[in-house]
Amino acid sequence: MFKLIWTSDRFQLSLFRSTLEWHTVQTEPDLSQTSHHERSSHTGVEPMPKATWNGAVIAESDQCVVVEGNQYFPPDAIKSEYFQPSNTHTTCPWKGTASYYNVVVDGQTNADAAWYYPTTKDAAKQIEGYVAFWRGVKVEA
């Protein structure tokens, strides 16, 4: 003999003298390990981050990573026609050596306005190759 009981939050099956019971669980994504803008892409609350300079959108992605208050855009999110390699390099003790891009829009150049870490130290692997901005580039989410 068996008995089956179903309620809005529980499923119970009794078979002979044994009882198996399942509880339904509503799940939401674990957002504790994601950046602010990754979370907003799940909830639809905020628009996708974008970087603009001199009237042009130069990068846009919902896969940005926030480190030390900077939005790091994935390499495929930048519009390469606006970026020219720079000879500038700086070093961060925990991220590694940064390389820079000049941002060029409508013939105007914003020197070293974007930076990235081509190869990072272990602590910063989540931003390896990702691009961040400063020097007047507006980043909005």
Backbone as numpy.savetxt, mean C-alpha at the origin, in Angstrom:
# Nx Ny Nz CAx CAy CAz Cx Cy Cz
-30.00 -42.92 14.65 -30.83 -41.75 14.65 -29.94 -40.51 14.65
-30.37 -39.47 13.93 -29.64 -38.21 13.98 -30.64 -37.07 14.09
-30.13 -35.98 14.60 -30.94 -34.78 14.76 -30.13 -33.61 14.21
-30.74 -32.77 13.43 -30.08 -31.61 12.83 -30.77 -30.36 13.33
-30.00 -29.45 13.89 -30.54 -28.19 14.40 -29.80 -27.05 13.71
-30.51 -26.10 13.16 -29.92 -24.93 12.50 -30.55 -23.68 13.09
-29.71 -22.79 13.59 -30.18 -21.48 14.03 -29.40 -20.45 13.25
-29.67 -19.19 13.49 -29.01 -18.14 12.70 -27.50 -18.10 12.91
-27.03 -18.62 14.04 -25.58 -18.57 14.27 -24.96 -19.92 14.61
-25.72 -21.01 14.45 -25.20 -22.29 14.87 -25.79 -23.41 14.02
-24.97 -24.41 13.79 -25.40 -25.62 13.08 -24.99 -26.78 13.96
-25.94 -27.61 14.34 -25.65 -28.71 15.25 -26.17 -30.00 14.65
-25.34 -31.03 14.66 -25.71 -32.34 14.15 -25.49 -33.36 15.26
-26.54 -34.02 15.65 -26.43 -35.08 16.66 -26.58 -36.40 15.96
-25.61 -37.26 16.11 -25.60 -38.56 15.46 -25.32 -39.61 16.52
-26.30 -40.48 16.73 -26.23 -41.45 17.81 -26.02 -40.70 19.12
-24.91 -40.92 19.80 -24.70 -40.24 21.08 -23.65 -39.13 20.97
-23.19 -38.83 19.75 -22.19 -37.79 19.54 -22.86 -36.56 18.97
-22.33 -35.41 19.31 -22.86 -34.16 18.80 -21.73 -33.36 18.18
-21.92 -32.93 16.96 -21.00 -32.03 16.28 -21.68 -30.68 16.19
-20.94 -29.62 16.45 -21.55 -28.30 16.44 -20.63 -27.31 15.72
-21.21 -26.50 14.83 -20.49 -25.44 14.13 -21.17 -24.13 14.43
-20.39 -23.12 14.62 -20.92 -21.78 14.81 -20.56 -20.97 13.58
-21.51 -20.21 13.09 -21.19 -19.33 11.97 -20.46 -18.11 12.52
-19.52 -17.63 11.76 -18.70 -16.51 12.18 -18.65 -15.52 11.04
-18.93 -14.28 11.35 -18.77 -13.24 10.34 -17.34 -12.77 10.42
-16.65 -12.80 9.29 -15.25 -12.40 9.29 -15.06 -11.10 8.54
-14.08 -10.36 8.98 -13.65 -9.16 8.30 -12.16 -9.31 8.11
-11.59 -8.67 7.09 -10.15 -8.80 6.90 -9.38 -8.26 8.10
-8.26 -8.91 8.44 -7.40 -8.42 9.50 -6.59 -7.26 8.92
-6.94 -6.07 9.37 -6.32 -4.87 8.81 -5.22 -4.32 9.68
-4.90 -5.02 10.75 -3.92 -4.49 11.69 -2.53 -4.39 11.09
-2.21 -5.17 10.06 -0.87 -5.17 9.48 -0.78 -4.36 8.20
-1.83 -3.64 7.84 -1.81 -2.88 6.60 -1.70 -1.40 6.88
-1.26 -0.67 5.89 -1.16 0.78 6.05 -2.55 1.39 5.98
-2.64 2.65 6.34 -3.91 3.36 6.33 -4.60 3.28 4.98
-3.87 3.47 3.90 -4.51 3.50 2.59 -4.82 2.12 2.05
-4.11 1.11 2.50 -4.52 -0.24 2.14 -5.84 -0.55 2.82
-6.00 -0.09 4.07 -7.26 -0.32 4.77 -8.40 0.38 4.05
-8.20 1.61 3.64 -9.29 2.34 3.00 -9.70 1.71 1.68
-8.77 1.02 1.00 -9.14 0.38 -0.25 -10.08 -0.80 0.01
-9.99 -1.40 1.20 -10.90 -2.49 1.55 -12.27 -1.96 1.90
-12.32 -0.80 2.55 -13.60 -0.29 3.04 -14.27 0.65 2.05
-13.54 1.16 1.09 -14.12 2.08 0.12 -14.36 3.46 0.68
-13.77 3.78 1.84 -14.03 5.05 2.50 -13.27 6.20 1.85
-12.05 5.96 1.44 -11.22 7.04 0.91 -10.78 6.72 -0.52
-10.52 7.76 -1.31 -10.03 7.51 -2.67 -8.59 7.00 -2.67
-8.19 6.49 -3.81 -6.85 5.95 -3.98 -5.81 7.07 -3.91
-4.67 6.81 -3.24 -3.61 7.83 -3.18 -3.09 8.18 -4.58
-2.80 9.46 -4.76 -2.20 9.91 -6.03 -1.23 11.04 -5.75
-0.22 11.13 -6.60 0.79 12.18 -6.50 0.65 13.08 -7.72
0.63 14.39 -7.49 0.52 15.35 -8.60 1.59 16.42 -8.46
2.01 16.90 -9.62 2.92 18.04 -9.66 2.70 18.78 -10.97
2.68 20.11 -10.89 2.53 20.97 -12.06 1.29 20.59 -12.88
0.23 20.20 -12.19 -1.05 19.89 -12.84 -1.18 18.49 -13.41
-0.16 17.65 -13.25 -0.22 16.29 -13.81 -0.24 15.24 -12.69
-1.03 14.21 -12.88 -0.98 13.06 -11.98 0.24 12.23 -12.40
1.20 12.10 -11.49 2.45 11.41 -11.84 2.53 10.00 -11.25
1.64 9.69 -10.29 1.57 8.35 -9.71 0.20 8.18 -9.06
-0.29 6.94 -9.09 -1.59 6.65 -8.48 -1.69 5.15 -8.22
-2.10 4.79 -6.99 -2.21 3.36 -6.65 -2.98 3.17 -5.36
-3.66 2.04 -5.26 -4.29 1.66 -3.99 -3.42 0.64 -3.25
-2.18 0.48 -3.69 -1.26 -0.47 -3.06 -0.05 0.23 -2.43
-0.23 1.48 -2.01 0.85 2.23 -1.38 1.19 1.66 0.00
2.41 1.89 0.40 2.87 1.52 1.74 3.31 2.81 2.42
2.86 3.03 3.65 3.22 4.24 4.39 4.35 3.91 5.35
5.46 4.65 5.21 6.61 4.50 6.10 7.05 5.90 6.51
7.16 6.11 7.81 7.57 7.40 8.36 6.76 8.55 7.79
5.46 8.33 7.59 4.57 9.36 7.10 4.59 9.59 5.60
5.42 8.86 4.88 5.51 9.00 3.42 4.77 7.86 2.73
4.02 8.23 1.68 3.36 7.24 0.85 4.40 6.72 -0.15
4.65 5.43 -0.15 5.53 4.81 -1.13 4.65 4.11 -2.17
4.78 4.55 -3.43 3.99 4.01 -4.53 4.72 2.84 -5.17
4.00 1.78 -5.54 4.65 0.66 -6.22 5.26 1.13 -7.55
6.32 0.48 -8.01 6.99 0.92 -9.24 6.07 1.01 -10.45
5.08 0.13 -10.54 4.18 0.16 -11.70 3.11 1.24 -11.60
3.11 1.99 -10.49 2.12 3.05 -10.30 2.60 4.41 -10.80
3.89 4.52 -11.05 4.39 5.82 -11.52 4.25 5.91 -13.04
3.97 7.11 -13.51 3.87 7.35 -14.95 5.26 7.73 -15.45
5.92 6.75 -16.02 7.35 6.86 -16.32 7.72 8.04 -17.23
6.76 8.51 -18.02 7.09 9.63 -18.91 7.45 10.90 -18.14
7.11 10.97 -16.84 7.42 12.15 -16.03 8.69 11.99 -15.19
9.39 10.88 -15.31 10.53 10.60 -14.43 11.83 10.45 -15.22
12.87 11.16 -14.72 14.21 11.03 -15.29 15.17 10.70 -14.15
16.04 9.72 -14.35 16.98 9.37 -13.28 17.86 10.56 -12.91
18.16 10.65 -11.63 19.05 11.67 -11.10 20.33 10.98 -10.63
21.39 11.73 -10.51 22.65 11.19 -9.99 22.73 11.27 -8.46
21.67 11.77 -7.82 21.67 11.95 -6.36 21.41 10.63 -5.65
22.15 10.43 -4.56 21.95 9.26 -3.69 22.12 9.71 -2.25
21.30 9.16 -1.37 21.44 9.42 0.07 21.36 8.08 0.78
21.75 8.08 2.05 21.74 6.83 2.81 20.90 6.97 4.08
20.04 5.99 4.30 19.26 5.89 5.53 19.82 4.70 6.31
20.05 4.86 7.61 20.67 3.78 8.37 19.86 2.48 8.41
18.53 2.56 8.30 17.76 1.31 8.38 17.11 0.90 7.06
17.03 1.83 6.08 16.43 1.47 4.79 17.49 1.16 3.73
18.60 1.86 3.76 19.64 1.63 2.77 19.93 2.88 1.96
20.44 2.68 0.75 20.81 3.80 -0.13 19.65 4.14 -1.07
19.24 5.41 -1.03 18.15 5.89 -1.87 18.70 6.46 -3.17
17.97 6.21 -4.24 18.23 6.84 -5.53 17.09 7.82 -5.80
17.33 8.79 -6.68 16.34 9.84 -6.92 15.96 9.95 -8.38
14.78 10.52 -8.60 14.30 10.89 -9.92 14.05 12.39 -9.95
14.31 13.01 -11.09 13.79 14.34 -11.37 12.41 14.14 -11.96
11.47 14.98 -11.54 10.11 14.92 -12.10 10.00 16.04 -13.13
9.62 15.69 -14.36 9.55 16.67 -15.45 8.13 16.66 -16.02
7.47 17.85 -15.94 6.11 18.00 -16.47 6.06 19.30 -17.27
5.58 19.22 -18.49 5.44 20.40 -19.36 6.73 21.23 -19.43
7.87 20.55 -19.52 9.14 21.23 -19.68 9.72 21.78 -18.39
9.01 21.67 -17.27 9.54 22.14 -15.99 10.06 20.95 -15.19
11.22 21.15 -14.57 11.87 20.07 -13.82 11.84 20.34 -12.33
11.44 19.34 -11.57 11.50 19.37 -10.11 12.61 18.38 -9.74
13.80 18.92 -9.48 14.99 18.09 -9.26 14.87 17.25 -7.99
15.18 15.97 -8.13 15.22 15.04 -7.00 13.92 15.01 -6.20
12.80 15.17 -6.87 11.50 15.24 -6.20 10.94 13.87 -5.81
11.54 12.80 -6.33 11.09 11.45 -6.00 12.29 10.61 -5.61
12.09 9.72 -4.65 13.17 8.82 -4.26 12.66 7.41 -4.10
13.58 6.47 -4.18 13.25 5.06 -4.02 14.50 4.32 -3.56
14.30 3.13 -3.05 15.40 2.28 -2.61 15.46 1.07 -3.54
16.40 1.06 -4.49 16.48 -0.06 -5.44 16.74 -1.39 -4.73
17.56 -1.33 -3.68 17.84 -2.50 -2.84 17.82 -2.01 -1.41
16.93 -2.59 -0.60 16.81 -2.13 0.78 17.50 -3.08 1.74
17.67 -2.59 2.95 18.09 -3.46 4.05 16.86 -4.30 4.43
17.09 -5.35 5.19 16.01 -6.28 5.53 14.80 -5.61 6.18
15.03 -4.62 7.02 13.93 -3.97 7.74 12.98 -3.20 6.83
13.40 -2.90 5.61 12.58 -2.08 4.71 12.18 -2.81 3.43
12.21 -4.12 3.44 11.92 -4.90 2.21 10.55 -4.56 1.62
9.57 -4.15 2.44 8.23 -3.87 1.92 8.19 -2.65 1.00
9.25 -1.83 1.00 9.26 -0.66 0.11 10.35 -0.74 -0.96
10.98 -1.87 -1.11 12.04 -2.00 -2.12 11.48 -1.71 -3.50
12.06 -0.71 -4.17 11.61 -0.31 -5.50 10.44 0.66 -5.50
9.81 0.87 -4.36 8.66 1.79 -4.28 9.14 3.23 -4.28
8.29 4.15 -4.75 8.69 5.54 -4.96 7.91 6.48 -4.04
8.62 7.39 -3.39 8.01 8.41 -2.53 8.37 9.79 -3.06
7.68 10.82 -2.55 7.82 12.17 -3.11 7.99 13.22 -2.03
8.57 14.34 -2.47 8.68 15.55 -1.66 8.90 16.73 -2.59
9.41 17.85 -2.09 9.75 19.04 -2.89 8.58 19.54 -3.74
7.44 19.68 -3.10 6.29 20.28 -3.79 5.38 19.31 -4.51
5.73 18.04 -4.56 4.80 17.06 -5.15 3.70 16.84 -4.12
2.46 16.99 -4.56 1.32 16.85 -3.67 0.83 15.40 -3.69
0.81 14.79 -2.51 0.30 13.42 -2.39 -1.00 13.47 -1.61
-2.06 13.01 -2.25 -3.38 13.00 -1.65 -3.94 11.58 -1.63
-4.76 11.34 -0.63 -5.45 10.05 -0.57 -6.95 10.26 -0.52
